[in-house]
Amino acid sequence: MFLTKGHLASPNKFKELEGLRDFLSKLKTDYKLPFDEEDLSMLLLSVLRCDDISGSYGILKKKGKRRYIDELKVKAWLEENLIPNTVVLRMDDPEILKLLFFSIEITYSMFLGESRATVMQKGFRERRRSFEAIVVDQFVGKLGEVAVKRFLEDHFNVNVELDWDISPQRERHMNDIKNANKLISIKTSPSLAGIWTEADKGHDYGIMVKCSIPLHPLLQFFIEVCGFRNLLDFAIERLGPEAFYVDSIRNRMFSSAQCGQIKTNFVCYVCGYFEVSDENLRKEGEILEYLRIVREERHLVRIDELKYTRSSWEEFLKSVRLH
């Protein structure tokens, strides 16, 4: 498959690459991958973007001005990197349920002024976020921590304690793994095509997790545990014969499964970790490829520079005294 710099710059153009869909479909079938083809395409794009800069993975080859994908190298990346470091969490997993209620409670605390977190969101301008938007942001932001806990406990027989405390005294430099003796920053990214891992100043290690998340995770909880069905039943009782879209919504929501059947998974790829240093501290205003402008001074490392092998994780666990 041949591609151009334009394909690397635009996720939409990349997804339209001739032959890509069939290739990914075959990979998904052959390897029984939990990611869908859309997610796989974005994960592959992130690897190709790194290759365009450093060639670390060896997947992106060049012939003159043309670039092409080495399909055998893609399979090697799947077998050695993506598959061994992927965690699948069901919606009814106790840790996921804890995360849901944590996200709701901390959002209430934010609105009531009981937490140092803020309901204002920084961007080109500050804006007040809705309650639902903050719950989802909190859920997504901490999902990577749950994935790292499951990954380390399943593969290395260690105990990982996450920070579930909600307090107005929460410090800026929190330790995402409470029982580690060094400060660890775990970042979750729903943007699967990204290539940069970050850690705030003051931490010792940064860990990057890319997560495939349903479009409306909060609503999906209510649909699958029958909470939404109760709302529809209530509406029919109140509306009577008029119904007003209720039947249409019921068919849409429950066409593929009945409520009470948990079918949603959160698929998380633990990309790896890095140790913070002066060398990877990026200044505000720096321009990085596929990231653009660094908006706040922090540590940033490309995903192809992360440590991810079993032996590397063993070294990490010894360093932070979790072994």
Helices and strands as residue ranges (DSSP letters): E 2-3, H 5-9, H 11-15, H 20-31, H 37-53, E 60-63, E 66-69, H 71-77, I 78-82, G 83-85, E 86-90, H 94-111, E 120-121, E 127-128, H 131-156, E 184-189, E 196-199, E 205-212, H 217-224, H 227-239, G 240-242, H 246-254, E 265-275, G 278-280, E 281-282, E 287-288, E 292-293, E 298-302, G 303-305, H 310-319
